[in-house]
Amino acid sequence: MKKYAFALALICAAAIGLNSQTAPPASAPQFTPDGKVVLPKDYREWVFLSAGVGMTYGAAEAGRQQNFDNVFVNPAAYRVFLQTGRWPDHTMFVVEQRAASSEGTVNKGSVGRYQSDLISIGAEVKDPSRAPEGEWAYFSFGKNSDNAPLLPKTAACYSCHSQNAAVENTFVQFYPTLLPVARAKGALKPGFKQ
Amino acid sequence: MKKYAFALALICAAAIGLNSQTAPPASAPQFTPDGKVVLPKDYREWVFLSAGVGMTYGAAEAGRQQNFDNVFVNPAAYRVFLQTGRWPDHTMFVVEQRAASSEGTVNKGSVGRYQSDLISIGAEVKDPSRAPEGEWAYFSFGKNSDNAPLLPKTAACYSCHSQNAAVENTFVQFYPTLLPVARAKGALKPGFKQ
């Protein structure tokens, strides 16, 4: 009987071990001891929300280079949003800016553009204990840096997201698969119109 | 002792059950009995490779609407590619076309565009047992259809991907995080130039 229990324990441990190897990596935001947010090594495997091109925060800027932006969110937060239309604490968005290229095989001579070099990375984290005020905190990564300090509350992102975003401080109006979820769950900000 | 073994078995079963609930869904392509590929319900949670805008397969078409395209690949195949620079059997790409919108909060008056309504979905699957020739098979989903028949080998996708793609039949030249992997692994097609 002892042998049986021991064998069962071994099988159990093996099963748990096997599962933990195949389970998705934890996707909650990580911070350095001095409060910088760490760029998750696997953020490109997070859930993609949308991409834009030439998006600006104000009036058109003539001659401005039109970059792409890609938005990713941590999978755990995404799943909560699908259920509730709202973001849980420890939601983390990673936003990439990438150059737009137009020369390449197949696409030659076309007016199309595709993504190439990384230009910048920013992050938005829902964490009232870190946000200078409210619930959302903003971070900007330097070139090739794997962590980023908190931006001060005077940075434009705080007021712009707070005033213009469709759900909390997030631009769900630009995420075509999430906008219907927010609508269905009644999570759009009162007065938000697109 | 029997009780102990029984309790251990219960814990073991619970642990396996719990893990199977949190484990990622299997991402290999699924087919109907008559050979249509099934649109994975969770493909938006697959790994995003890149987005383009106005990409065409030939010369510029004046006045043609510039749509976005998003490319997703099943996570299991993505992980093999990162290790080897090559795609395993049962790799599946899902390509979305989405309309480009330019009116909306924040982005008002800007030249920027963001993604909105879904226009079409296609799939590319590595499966020599299904491809009409070679290893890669192509599928086109109808409006609101959750499965798609195999396209005949006369469809343009077969020859275009075969002739122009950087790695096997896949346009890795347009996926900025995978192109360096393919280069490092020596997986670019002989003669491929960008």
Boltz contact constraints between the chains, C-beta under 6 A:
constraints:
  - contact:
      token1: [A, 1]
      token2: [B, 1]
      max_distance: 6.0
  - contact:
      token1: [A, 4]
      token2: [B, 5]
      max_distance: 6.0
  - contact:
      token1: [A, 5]
      token2: [B, 4]
      max_distance: 6.0
  - contact:
      token1: [A, 5]
      token2: [B, 5]
      max_distance: 6.0
  - contact:
      token1: [A, 8]
      token2: [B, 8]
      max_distance: 6.0
  - contact:
      token1: [A, 8]
      token2: [B, 9]
      max_distance: 6.0
  - contact:
      token1: [A, 9]
      token2: [B, 8]
      max_distance: 6.0
  - contact:
      token1: [A, 12]
      token2: [B, 12]
      max_distance: 6.0
  - contact:
      token1: [A, 15]
      token2: [B, 16]
      max_distance: 6.0
  - contact:
      token1: [A, 16]
      token2: [B, 15]
      max_distance: 6.0
  - contact:
      token1: [A, 19]
      token2: [B, 19]
      max_distance: 6.0
  - contact:
      token1: [A, 22]
      token2: [B, 23]
      max_distance: 6.0
  - contact:
      token1: [A, 23]
      token2: [B, 23]
      max_distance: 6.0
  - contact:
      token1: [A, 24]
      token2: [B, 24]
      max_distance: 6.0
  - contact:
      token1: [A, 44]
      token2: [B, 177]
      max_distance: 6.0
  - contact:
      token1: [A, 45]
      token2: [B, 47]
      max_distance: 6.0
  - contact:
      token1: [A, 47]
      token2: [B, 45]
      max_distance: 6.0
  - contact:
      token1: [A, 48]
      token2: [B, 48]
      max_distance: 6.0
  - contact:
      token1: [A, 50]
      token2: [B, 115]
      max_distance: 6.0
  - contact:
      token1: [A, 51]
      token2: [B, 51]
      max_distance: 6.0
  - contact:
      token1: [A, 52]
      token2: [B, 112]
      max_distance: 6.0
  - contact:
      token1: [A, 52]
      token2: [B, 114]
      max_distance: 6.0
  - contact:
      token1: [A, 53]
      token2: [B, 53]
      max_distance: 6.0
  - contact:
      token1: [A, 53]
      token2: [B, 113]
      max_distance: 6.0
  - contact:
      token1: [A, 54]
      token2: [B, 111]
      max_distance: 6.0
  - contact:
      token1: [A, 54]
      token2: [B, 112]
      max_distance: 6.0
  - contact:
      token1: [A, 55]
      token2: [B, 107]
      max_distance: 6.0
  - contact:
      token1: [A, 55]
      token2: [B, 112]
      max_distance: 6.0
  - contact:
      token1: [A, 56]
      token2: [B, 110]
      max_distance: 6.0
  - contact:
      token1: [A, 56]
      token2: [B, 112]
      max_distance: 6.0
  - contact:
      token1: [A, 57]
      token2: [B, 106]
      max_distance: 6.0
  - contact:
      token1: [A, 59]
      token2: [B, 109]
      max_distance: 6.0
  - contact:
      token1: [A, 60]
      token2: [B, 109]
      max_distance: 6.0
  - contact:
      token1: [A, 60]
      token2: [B, 110]
      max_distance: 6.0
  - contact:
      token1: [A, 60]
      token2: [B, 111]
      max_distance: 6.0
  - contact:
      token1: [A, 104]
      token2: [B, 173]
      max_distance: 6.0
  - contact:
      token1: [A, 104]
      token2: [B, 194]
      max_distance: 6.0
  - contact:
      token1: [A, 105]
      token2: [B, 164]
      max_distance: 6.0
  - contact:
      token1: [A, 106]
      token2: [B, 57]
      max_distance: 6.0
  - contact:
      token1: [A, 106]
      token2: [B, 164]
      max_distance: 6.0
  - contact:
      token1: [A, 107]
      token2: [B, 55]
      max_distance: 6.0
  - contact:
      token1: [A, 109]
      token2: [B, 59]
      max_distance: 6.0
  - contact:
      token1: [A, 109]
      token2: [B, 60]
      max_distance: 6.0
  - contact:
      token1: [A, 110]
      token2: [B, 56]
      max_distance: 6.0
  - contact:
      token1: [A, 110]
      token2: [B, 60]
      max_distance: 6.0
  - contact:
      token1: [A, 111]
      token2: [B, 54]
      max_distance: 6.0
  - contact:
      token1: [A, 111]
      token2: [B, 60]
      max_distance: 6.0
  - contact:
      token1: [A, 112]
      token2: [B, 52]
      max_distance: 6.0
  - contact:
      token1: [A, 112]
      token2: [B, 54]
      max_distance: 6.0
  - contact:
      token1: [A, 112]
      token2: [B, 55]
      max_distance: 6.0
  - contact:
      token1: [A, 112]
      token2: [B, 56]
      max_distance: 6.0
  - contact:
      token1: [A, 113]
      token2: [B, 53]
      max_distance: 6.0
  - contact:
      token1: [A, 114]
      token2: [B, 52]
      max_distance: 6.0
  - contact:
      token1: [A, 114]
      token2: [B, 174]
      max_distance: 6.0
  - contact:
      token1: [A, 115]
      token2: [B, 50]
      max_distance: 6.0
  - contact:
      token1: [A, 115]
      token2: [B, 176]
      max_distance: 6.0
  - contact:
      token1: [A, 116]
      token2: [B, 176]
      max_distance: 6.0
  - contact:
      token1: [A, 164]
      token2: [B, 105]
      max_distance: 6.0
  - contact:
      token1: [A, 164]
      token2: [B, 106]
      max_distance: 6.0
  - contact:
      token1: [A, 173]
      token2: [B, 104]
      max_distance: 6.0
  - contact:
      token1: [A, 174]
      token2: [B, 114]
      max_distance: 6.0
  - contact:
      token1: [A, 176]
      token2: [B, 115]
      max_distance: 6.0
  - contact:
      token1: [A, 176]
      token2: [B, 116]
      max_distance: 6.0
  - contact:
      token1: [A, 177]
      token2: [B, 44]
      max_distance: 6.0
  - contact:
      token1: [A, 194]
      token2: [B, 104]
      max_distance: 6.0
